[in-house]
Amino acid sequence: MPEFQSAKFGELVFDSKAFRQDVVVAQGKARPRGPRPENHVLGLEELKHHIDAKTKKLIVGKGFSSVLAIAPEAREFLAARKIKLSESDSEKAVLEYNREPDKRVVVALIHSTC
């Protein structure tokens, strides 16, 4: 399954494709994070667009200075569905994603800047 090749401030490379914005990876496919109400907050409504019935783990790369916050209601949503949440700076998060043995049940949301 495809993986991240690199992560540096302002650029994430996944499956040999460079992204200069936040990235969401689900079932081995990367796409831009897309529009959101707040750039540095992962809220419930946005989260619902990234999680499906197969998701067992969410890896959040909070940025290279760990600025991205996860809203309390988003955390509650994950807990209620027994989805494991792992959060760290973006560099560590992409390494964690790459080590995942079953990427089909893992979603990664990686903030590309601060």
Secondary structure, DSSP 8 states (H G I E B T S, - for coil): ---EEEEETTEEEETTEEESS-EEEETTEEEE----S-TTEE-HHHHHHH--TT--EEEEE-TTTT--EE-HHHHHHHHHTT-EEEEE-HHHHHHHHHH-S-GGGEEEEE----
